C-alpha cells in the first residue's frame, strides 16, 4: 500500500464519523423539537 492510499484511508475516517454524527444530531434535534411542541418528554 502506498503512502498516498494509507493517508487517504486514515483521513477518511474522521469524515465518515463526522457525517454519522451530523445525521444523529439532526435526527435528535428534530425529535426533541417535535416533543417540545407536543408538550411531552423525550424519555
C-alpha positions as CSV (number, residue, x, y, z in Angstrom):
1,X,0.0,0.0,0.0
2,X,1.5,3.3,-1.0
3,X,1.8,6.3,1.4
4,X,-0.9,8.2,-0.5
5,X,-3.5,5.5,-0.1
6,X,-2.6,5.0,3.5
7,X,-3.0,8.7,4.2
8,X,-6.4,8.7,2.4
9,X,-7.5,5.7,4.4
10,X,-6.5,7.4,7.7
11,X,-8.0,10.8,6.8
12,X,-11.4,9.4,5.6
13,X,-12.4,8.0,9.0
14,X,-13.0,11.5,10.6
15,X,-15.1,12.4,7.6
16,X,-17.3,9.3,8.0
17,X,-17.6,9.7,11.7
18,X,-18.4,13.4,11.4
19,X,-21.1,12.7,8.8
20,X,-22.7,10.0,11.0
21,X,-22.6,12.3,14.0
22,X,-24.3,15.1,12.0
23,X,-27.1,12.6,11.0
24,X,-27.7,11.5,14.6
25,X,-27.7,15.1,15.9
26,X,-30.1,16.3,13.3
27,X,-32.5,13.4,14.0
28,X,-32.3,14.0,17.7
29,X,-32.9,17.8,17.3
30,X,-35.9,17.1,15.1
31,X,-37.4,14.7,17.6
32,X,-36.7,17.0,20.5
33,X,-38.4,20.0,18.9
34,X,-41.4,17.8,18.0
35,X,-41.7,16.5,21.6
36,X,-41.5,20.1,23.0
37,X,-44.2,21.3,20.6
38,X,-46.4,18.5,21.7
39,X,-45.7,19.1,25.4
40,X,-44.2,15.7,26.1
41,X,-40.8,14.5,27.4
42,X,-38.2,12.7,25.3
43,X,-37.9,9.7,27.6
